[in-house]
Amino acid sequence: MTALDAPIVNIEGQLVALGPLRREHIPLYLRWINDFGTTRMLGLPPRPMTLEQETAWYERAAVDDAGTMFTIYERATGRPIGNCGLHEVDHHNRRTDVGIMIGEPDARGHGLGTEAMRLLLDYAFTVTGLHSVMLTVFEYNLAGRRCYEKVGFREIGRRRESRWYNGRFWDEISMDILASEFESPVLRRLLEPEGEKLRS
Ligand SMILES: CC(C)(COP(=O)(O)OP(=O)(O)OC[C@H]1O[C@@H](n2cnc3c(N)ncnc32)[C@H](O)[C@@H]1OP(=O)(O)O)[C@@H](O)C(=O)NCCC(=O)NCCS
């Protein structure tokens, strides 16, 4: 691997690291977003996505000032395994919605999504100074619900029977977390002003 191929990362955890979106990953995103096993968990219509649609999404996301998207890398292998991000950050009210997708099925169920969400919240609260973060998850997404609970999200309400899936309606669950309920795993220490370090 040359230095140019190496992942570019902003935030490093133990299992995963978060870095910017990269244009050369568009073919990967396209494969992830065409996996109906994955997209049944997302608020996307269950239909094929073309390279043109995915490239248009990338072009928008790559320059979107209202949100911040990250690539999730598995640290053990350096491979990109998914995306996560802040959507529609509201700086006046210091709140945002977030989303996550581990696109590689074999990377699920090993704690990577949970750590990626922790690092994303660290970015939201510690770097961006947000106060409230919310997400929605479908009732049948048990891995997602458990992952978010582990990070500290709690259920705040349900839009009942608003998701048609596998022959019946399911609830869409809203979950939130406040800055005061979150302990920074990485960034508070990393970004500590020099003066504070000298005092301790
Ligand atoms: C949801 C997602 C981000 C979770 O990431 P992950 O790396 O798979 O999750 P983790 O391994 O960190 O944690 C999953 C937890 O759910 C549990 N879990 C998994 N499947 C479960 C099931 N069917 N029932 C109950 N719990 C389940 C795991 O045991 C684990 O909990 P534990 O650590 O207490 O044992 C990931 O699976 C994913 O991206 N899925 C596809 C797209 C998606 O659902 N995106 C989110 C939309 S809201």
The ligand as an ORCA input file, in Angstrom:
! r2SCAN-3c Opt
* xyz 0 1
  C     -26.990     -1.507     13.027
  C     -25.470     -1.602     12.904
  C     -24.879     -0.221     12.710
  C     -24.925     -2.178     14.225
  O     -23.532     -2.310     14.095
  P     -22.856     -3.732     14.470
  O     -21.393     -3.582     14.330
  O     -23.489     -4.809     13.678
  O     -23.312     -3.844     15.987
  P     -22.476     -4.277     17.276
  O     -21.792     -5.575     17.017
  O     -21.633     -3.133     17.704
  O     -23.651     -4.430     18.339
  C     -24.842     -5.107     17.995
  C     -25.559     -5.554     19.242
  O     -26.831     -6.034     18.852
  C     -26.966     -7.375     19.259
  N     -27.765     -8.055     18.271
  C     -27.438     -8.395     17.017
  N     -28.459     -9.018     16.423
  C     -29.450     -9.067     17.337
  C     -30.763     -9.603     17.342
  N     -31.259    -10.211     16.270
  N     -31.504     -9.482     18.475
  C     -31.022     -8.846     19.560
  N     -29.768     -8.311     19.617
  C     -29.022     -8.435     18.514
  C     -25.540     -7.906     19.345
  O     -25.475     -9.062     20.155
  C     -24.852     -6.700     19.964
  O     -25.170     -6.539     21.339
  P     -24.191     -7.093     22.508
  O     -22.870     -6.426     22.329
  O     -24.901     -6.685     23.762
  O     -24.100     -8.583     22.332
  C     -25.053     -2.553     11.738
  O     -25.466     -3.886     12.030
  C     -25.608     -2.129     10.399
  O     -25.131     -1.179      9.817
  N     -26.629     -2.830      9.886
  C     -27.177     -2.602      8.554
  C     -27.713     -1.183      8.317
  C     -28.434     -0.618      9.518
  O     -29.203     -1.305     10.176
  N     -28.191      0.672      9.765
  C     -28.836      1.361     10.863
  C     -30.185      1.849     10.469
  S     -31.024      2.662     11.819
*
